């Protein structure tokens, strides 16, 4: 490879799959998505998520080597960032403190906790650096955004930051404008919908897609708190059942019995009025939340960027546009290419465009 080229292995562990790929600069050279069967995952049920390390590591190593690669060919390894204490945005070097905090899992158990652990296990034997990029605990909001309305409850500080940050920086490069000089609204539409307001190089407001915002294909989004209280104390459901009903069986699925946007659009084309109402309502709620972010930015918005897996739907984009394009020029970046976003974060460090952040467990903002 020319001296200016970098080769990065990026790893994104999910609850039932492990995605990984080798990138030469920003171009994918080898990408694999290994899905794990229920039988494979049953052995880890009820156990700490890091117990899956060796299982996933052997699988990545096998696929990596069978594709003809050697770790010594790499410039660095990137892993998806997990549930860590509140952090500023950036690319973090994996270190002993980070690994210890992930093992302790004070912030919770989640498959993304494996990202740094797997990256380190692959990088260390080859003398390489391992990194994470914009983990879900990135939180740059001002204090006024933290109050929930009850002194007993603070707004959560976990959300999908990797793709919205990457898309905002991609747009900045396209416009040849420093990211910190832009005022952007980025709408990430995936299994949950996260709408962010970005200003001065920071995400100054966002909704936690697990608890707030528009409903999506499987998540409920914001709900009337009184009705949720009644549901929880009805005696009909356990806590685990409530979590499933609101986080994995809500949204489009709860109304229409499917999470598949293509099937829902087929039903709309066939004249299904309920499917159309539910679909249109999701678009309406996306517009509502985007308008709220325009207010946060005091009406001065350079662009609205629509991204995520659901941005592939031309129907959804057409439904959302009338609610948002009056705010600012609206651009679409379909897909949620988290492997590329991880790679781009590491490349910025390797190219000395920004420094790697040393993880201390403390907020550096």
Secondary structure, 3 states (H helix, E strand, C coil): CCCCCCEEEEEEECCCEEEEEEEECCEEEEEEEEECCHHHHHCCCCCCHHHHHHHHHHHHHHHHHHCCCCHHHCCEEEEECCCCCCECCCEEECCHHHHHHHHHCCCCCCHHHHHHHHHHHHHHHHCCCEEEECCCCECCCCHHHCEEEECCEECCCCCCCHHHHHHHHHHHHHCCCCHHHCEEEEEEECCCEEEEEEECCEEEEECCCCCCCCCCCCCCCCCCHHHHHHHHCCCCCCHHHHHHHHHCCCHHHHHHCCCCHHHHHHHHHCCCHHHHHHHHHHHHHHHHHHHHHHHHCCCCCCEEEEEEHHHHCHHHHHHHHHHHCCCCCEEEEEECCHHHHHHHHHHHHHCCCCCCEECCCCCCC
